[in-house]
């Protein structure tokens, strides 16, 4: 057997260089590059290996370990899991920073490879810098924290272990039914240790993305259930996009006349103007989708995980409603006590359609009426002005009713969130990509966003990770190139948590447009807080007064922050300023743009015939809490149990 002597780190990089993926007969490199923050634990061993062995891999300098890993997640999501980045950090806090991003990846079934440095396998210098010691086990390090958020985890304590570890890692990364974050922990001494590796280990290796076919029995059972349905609906989940079943889904809908709702991951698989597109559904859904869902007798879920936001904590669908689930994951296909079709959507949908023998959903005008009702509400949301806000949220208690007026006084803004969002959506080019993750914006966007081009909506809502928005925009930009723009929709809370990769975008001459919606608060959580009977508590960004954090709203000049980094920046406090800023941003080349948009609190969208189960308190001195708990019990009574 022919061998070559390499360090473990050198062998790892050489292996990464030669991994390919085959999708429907088309081969491409699977690993685009590596995001790296060098430090104690990866700079000497893996750093040397990258310098020596990287031939095609693109190397990017991260600014925050979580940020660069979130960029890798967004990249793989936009690439429909057909290409990934590896991400490497030092040991200790550098490694721990990546744990959150691994949660993002695994919750959303997105492949990302993390390579954290680790303590010494030989243990001779223990405890080393940044090592957390455990008196009950010396085998535990910070990297064990990755186990809870990764699909596959391994620690390479001998250089020859790399071979089996790498194969298992890529088996997981290329498995659409079981992908997510993969962690290969690298003790820093082992990184530099050498072994005589078989040359065959570094040969071109092609991982085939298999399209799992549906069984005839499963399709027959699903078809029988659909034929009995009087009020069926489809759920367009992320699996439609990842399997590239856009046209198959469209053909199924067109042939059967079954309307569909969208999950956050499924949105933009089909254009918003399709006559059977009901829009976003669930807790952050619109009235059209939720109205049809609440009356459905059969739901056909395609590539969805049925999160509590999609099912409205299982309250949206009646107990009598039946389910058919098409999913590559058996685990997901069995949810909601469904007829499981464990298969790739691109394979299953056309074959299922043939078995329906010309079935047509027996709707009359229910779908068009629901859509017309929502269209009227959407137009209202687009046009809400400052003068309308007094009556905008009548259910918000008296202590918070004046937030919008106080904000307008302190920050001199008259912009409402829904109007600003609608205006930007209308001004963007069809092929531009919108990205978001957390706060009130994802709810507004799932309801209001009008996607025209396929895959132009990249929302991370499986983990709802604050800080994904800007880092993710960089990842999307690396995926789509410079032909189209990426718009990051980011709240001030998320911006303050994590925006370091904005500097990387400046460094790499990558234009991303950050639309920073500043309502000087964690507005989404403030709504949740007061909407369930609590007083406002540290959810608004105010100066401290003698009574607590109830002084003036803080007017932070985020435009100056971005300008200091080297971005082009604009400020918008009126609709005229916003329109001018977006038009100017569209003309910018090769430089990130930040638009500091001050939007009035309490001007986001509301719930539409939905419910979200949260931990309402059973005992309280406040009657508002007691009322919220009684409402909770009433909804629990009507929610599905299985």
N, C-alpha and C positions, 0 to 999 in steps of 0.2 A: 504493500500500500504506500503510495506516494504521500509524503507529509511535508508540512512547512511549519517552521518554528515561529510562533507569534505569541505576544502577550495576550491575555484574555481580552483586554480592551481592543487591541489591534484586530483580533479575530472577530470580535463583535462588530466593529465598523466594517470590516471586509464582508461579513455576512449580510449586514444591512444593505450594502451596495448592490447585492446580487439577488434581492427579493423582488419578484414580479407578481402581478395579478392578472388573471385571465377572466374577462367578463364578456360572455357571448362571443368568444373567439378572438377578442381584441386584447392584446397584452400591453401592459405598461408597468413602469417602475412603481412599486408599492410605497416605498419610503422616499418622500420628497426631500427631506432634510432633517436638521437637528436644531432645536432651540436650546441654547446653553447659557447658564450663568456659572462661570467657572468659580470654584472655591475649594476649600479644604475637603477633599473626598472625590473630586472628579477632575481637577485641573491638571494634575500630573499624569495620571494613568490614561484616562479617557481623552484628555486634552491632547496628549502626545499622539494617541492613536488617530484622532480625527485629523491632526496635522499631516500625518503620514499616509493614512489609508483612504481618506475621503476623496473620491474622484468626481462623483456626480452629486453627492449629497450637498445641499445648500445649508450653510451654517449661519444662524442668526443669533445675535446677542440679545437675550432677554433683559428686562429691567426688574421684573418681579417674578419669582418662580411660579406663583399661581397664574399671573398674567400670561406668561409665555405658554403655559400649559393650556389655558383657556383658548388662546389663539390656535393652538394645535387642534383642540376639540372642534372649534368653529370651522377650521379648514377641512377636517375630515367630514364634518356634517355637510358642508357645501359641496364637497366632492362625492357625496352619496356613498361614503365609506370605501371608495375605490383607491384612495391614496391617503397616507398619514404623515405626520411628523413624529419624530422621537424628541423627548425632552429630558434634559439632564441637569442635575443640581448637585450641590455639595451635600454633606451629611447634616444631620441636626435640623436647624430651623429652615434651611434651604429646602431640604426634603419635605419637611412637614408642610411647607407652603403649598406644595403640589397636591396634597391630599384632597383639598376642596375641588380642584379641577378634575381629579380622578372620579370624585363623586358625580360631577357634572357629566363626564363621559359615560360612566356606567349606567346612571339613571336614564340616560338618553340612548343607550345602546350605540355609542359612537366609539370607534377604535382610536386609542392613543397609547403610545409606548413611553413609559416613564422609566428613567434610568438614574435613580438617586444613588449618590455615594453612600457608603455605609462604614461602620466601624471596622476595626481590624479583625479578620478571621482568626489570626494567630493569637490575638488578645494580649500580646506582649506589652504594648504601650498603654493598655487600659488604665484608667479612663482617659480617652483622648479628648481633644477639644471638641465641644458640642455633643459629647456623648451623654445620654441619659442612663444612669445606672439603676438597675433593678436588683434589689437584694435577694429576691426569690428566684431569679433566673438571669444568668449572664448572657444568655442567647438572644435576649430581646433588645431591639434598638428602635429608634424612631421609625425606621422603615416598616416595622410590624403594623404601624397604624394604617398602612395602605391595604391591608388584608380586607378591611370592611368595605372598601370602595372600589375594589378591582375584581375583574372577572378571573384573572390569573395572577398569581403572585409567586415569586421564587427568589431565593437568595443564592448567589453563586459563590460558594465557599472554596471551590477548587476550580482551576481554569478549565479542566476537561468537562465540568458540569455545564459549561456554556452550551454545548451541542444539544443536549436534551432540553435544556431550558429554552433555548432560542426556537426550537421546533414547536414546543408547546405554546410559546408566546405567540408565534405567528399563526398557529392553528386557531387560537382564540381571536386574534385580530382580524382574521379573514372569515370568521364564521358568522353569517348574518343573524343566526338565531341566538347566538350567545356571545356577541362581541361587547366590548367596553374597554375600560382601562386595563392595561397590563403593566405590572411592575416587575422589573428585574433589578433587585437590590445588589449593589456592587461593593463589597468590602474593598477598601482602597488598596490594601496590600495585594489582593488577588488580581486587581486590575493590571498590575505590572508584572505578575508572574507568568512565565512562559510554559508552553506545551507544544508538543508536536502534533498539530491538527491535521487530519486527513484533508488533502487538497479537495476531495469531492465535497466536503462540507461547504466550500465556497463556490461551487458551481452554480450557474444560474438556476434558481429554483422558482417555479411558477406555481402559484397558489390559485386554484380554479375556484371562482365564485359560483358554486353549484346552485342551480335553481331547483329547489326541492319540488318534485311534482306531487300533486294531490292524488290520493287514491280514488279509484272509481266509487268505492263504497261511501267515502266521505262526501264526494260530490253528489251522489245520488241522495243521500240523507239531507244535504243542504238544499238541493233543488226541491225536494218534497216539502220542506219547511217553507220555502219561499212561495211556492205555488199556492199554499193555503193562506198567505198573508193578504189582508185587506188594506192595511196602512203600514207598509214597509218603509224603512229608510236605511240609507247607507251611512257609515262613518268613514270618512276619508282620513286615514291616519298616516303617520310618517312612513310606514312601510310601503305605501304607494309610491312615494318619491324615491326611497332608497332602492326599491326593486326596479325603478324606472318603468312603472306600469301606468304611467299617465294616460296613454292612449287606450290601453285595455280597460282602465276604469271608466274613461269617457264613453267607450263603446258599450260597456255594460249598462251605464246610466241611460244612454240614448235609446238603447234597444228595449229596456224594461220600463222606462219612465219612473224609476225609483229616485226620489230626491235624496240629497246627501248633505250632511253637516261636516264641518271641518274641525279637526283638532289643531292645536298650535303647530305640530310637526307636519301635518298634512296640508296646511294652508299653502296655496300657490301651486298645488299639483294640477288644478283646473282653474281657469280664469274665473274671476268673481261674477262675470256677466253670464255665465252658463245658465240657461233657464231652469235648471234643477238644482243649482247651488244655493243652499239655504244659509251659508256663511258659518261663522264660528258657533260652536255649540257648548253647552255646559255652564259652569259658574261664570266664565268670562265669555259666554256666547251671546248671541243676539236673539231677539224675540222670534224670528222666523224659524230658526233651527230648533229652539227650545219648545216652541209651540207644537211643531210636528213630532218632535221626539216624545213629548209628554203624552201624545195620543197614539204613538206607534204600537203596533201589535207584533212587529218583527224588526229587529235591528241587525244589519249585516255589517259587522266591523271588519274593515280591511286594513291590516297593519297598524292596529291601535292597541295600547296597553290598558285602556279604560282607567285612567287615573281618576281621582276624585273630582278633578276639575271637569273632565269630560262627562262623567256620569252625574255630576252635581251630588256627589257623595251618595250615589246609588238612589237618589230621590227622583231623578229626572224621568226614569222609566218605570212604568207600572209593574206590579208583580206578575201580571198576566202576559207581559211582553216576553217574547222568545228571542233567542239570539243565534246567529250563525257567525262564526269568527274565522276569517282567513288570515293566517299568520305563519311565518316560518318557524316561530317558537311554539312548541307544544304547550309550554307554561302559559303563554299569553292566549293561545287559542282556546284554552279550557275555561277562561274567565267568564263570569256571568252565566255559568251553567249552560254554555253554548253548545251547539253542534260544531265540533271542531273540524276545520279543514286546515291541516298542518301542511302548508305549502307556500311557495313563492307566489305573490299576487299576480305577477306577469304570466305565470303558467296557469293558475287556478281560474282567474276571471273568465277568459275566453272559453275554457272547457265547461265551466259552470253555466255560462250563458247558453251554450248549445243544449244543455240538459233542461233548460226552462221551457223549451218548446213554444217560444213566442209569447211567454207570459208578459202581461202588462199590468203595472200597478193600477188598481181601480180608483185612482184619485179623480175628483172632478175639478173643483176650483180651489181646494184647500191650500195647495202649494202657492198658487199665484196670489191668493189673498194674504197669506202669511208674508210673502215677499213684498207685496205692496205696502203692508203695514210697516215693515222694517225700513223700506225705502223712504217713507215719510219721516220716520224717526231719524234715519241717517242724515237726511237733509237738515233736520232741526239741529243735530249735533254739530254739523259743519258750520252752522250759522249762529251758534250761541255767542252772544256778546256780553261784555261786563254788566250791562244794564239788566241782563236776564238772571244774574246769579243770585239775587235775593230769594227767588222762588225755585232755584235750581235743585237744592237738596233739602226739601222740607223736613225730612226725617232726621237730619243732623240736629243734635240737641242745642239748646240756647247758648251753652258755653262756647260752641264752635261756630255758631251761625255767622258771626262777624269776621271769621278768618279771612275770607276773600277781600272784604273791605279794608281790613287792617293791613293785609299784604299789599293791596293796591296803594295804600297810603305810604307804607314803608319802602316799597320797591318801585313805585311809580309805574306799575304795569297795568294794562287793561286786557291782556291776552287771556283767553280761555284755552284749556288744554285740548278739548275736542276740536275746536276751530283751528288751532295751530296744527294739529296732527292732520286734519283733513286737507289743509292748504298745502302742506309739504308733500303729502301723498299725490295730490293733483299736479304738483310741479315737477316731480321726479320723472325721469324717463322710464319707459315700460320695463326695460331690461336691468335697471338699477336694482340693487338688492338692499332690502331693509333688514336690520338685525336688532334684536332686543333680548331682554331676559327677565327683568324683575321689576317690582313696584306696580304702579297703576297702569303704566304704558302697555304691558302685554295684554291686559284686559281690553283696553281701548283699541288696541291694534287688532286683536282677534275679532272684535266686533266690527270695527270701522275700516280696516285696511282693505283696499281694493287692488288686489294683485292681478296683473294682466299677463305677464310673462311667467312661464314655468320656473319654479325654484327661485323665485325672487323674494322669498320671505324666509328668514333664518331666525326663528325664535327658540331660545333655550328655555323651556318651561317644565322640563322633567325634574330639574333640581332647582330651578328658579334662582340662579346664582347671581347675586349682586356682584358686579365687577366683570361679568362676561362681556358686557356690551362693547367696550372699546377694544379690549384684547381680541374679542371675537371678530370685530370689524377688520382688524389687521389680518386675521386668519382667512376671512372671506376674501379680502383683497388679494391675498396670495393665491387663492383658488381661482378667482375669475379674471385676474389680470387687469390691465389698465383700460380696456375698451369701455367698461361701464363703471359707474360709481357705487360705493357702498355707503349707506346712511345708517349710522348707529343712533338708535333712540334710547337715550340714557337719562335717568333721573339724577338729581343732585346727590341723593343718597348713594347711588351706585358709583357715581363719579368720585365722590370723596373716599369710597372704599378702595378703589383700584383703577388707576388710569395710567400706570407707568408705561404701558406699551404704546401710548401716544408718542412717547419719545422715540421708540423703535420705528414707528411709522415715519417720523421726521427723518431719522437716521437713514432709512431705506428708501426715502423719496416716494412713499406710498400715500396716495391721497385717499383718506377716508373722511367722511363728513359726519361730525359728531353733532347731533341735535340734542343739546343738553336742556332738558325740561326742568327748570328750577322752580319748585313751589315751596322752597325753604322748609321742607319737611319730608318725613317718610309718609307721604300722603296716603298710600294704599293701606298701610298699617294703622295710621291715624283713623281712617274710615272704619277699619275693623274694630279698633279699640272703642271708639265712641258709639259705633253702631250696635255694639253688644252691651251697652250700658255703663262702660267705664269712663272715667274722667281722662282728659288728655294727660299723658305722662311720657315725657321725653320722646315724643314723636314729631315735634315741630322744632325748627331751627331758629330759636329765639335767644336773645341776650338774657342773662340772668337778672331777675329783678328781686325785690325783697320777698316776694311770694314764691320764688322759684324761677324756672325757665319760661316765664310768661311776659317778658319784655318785648321790645321791638323785634320784628323779623330781621335776620341777618342778611344784609345785601352784599353778597360775595361776588366779586368781579371775576367770574370764571374765564371770561374772554382774555383778561390779562394773564391769567395762569397759562392758558394755552399759547398766548403770544410769546410768553417768556420761553416756552419750549421750542419755539420756531414755527408754530402753526399760524395760519391765517385765521383771524377771528372776527366775529361780528356780534353785535348785541341786538336783541329784539324784544321790545316791550309793547309794540303795537303791531297790528296786522300789516301795516304798510312797511314797517321795519323788517318784519319777518320775510315778506315777499322779496324785498330788495336784497336781503342777506342770502336767501336761497338762490336767487338769480345770479348774484355775484359769486357764490360758492361753486356754481356749475361751471364757471369759466376758469377756476383755479386748476393748475396742472402740477402734479407730482409733489404736492405739499398737503398735509392734513389740514382740515378746516374744522373749527369749532364755532357753533352758533349758540351763544348764551341766551336762552329763551326763558324769560320770566313769565310763568303761567300762574294764574290765580288758583289757590287751593280750592278744593271741592268742585272743580269744573271738569272732572273726568266722567266717564260713563257710569251708569248704574247697572244693577243686576236686572235681568229680564227673565222672569219666571224661572229662577234658579235658587239653589240653596247650597251653602257650603257648611259642612259640619266642622265646627271648631269647639274648643274646650270651654263652653259656657259654664259659669260658676253656679253651683246648686244653692249655695248659701251666701247672702250678701246683705249689707246694711242698705244698699242702694236699690230702690224699687226698679230702676232701669235694668239692673242685672237679673233680678227675679223675672221680669217680663221676658228678657232675652232667653232665659233658661226654659220658660214655659213654651216659647216659640220653638226652641230646640227640641223639646219633647214631642211637640206636635209633628214636626218634620221627621223625626226619628221613627215615629209610629208609621208614617207613610212610606218610608224608604225601604228598598229591597234589602233583604238580609243575605242574599246569596247570588 
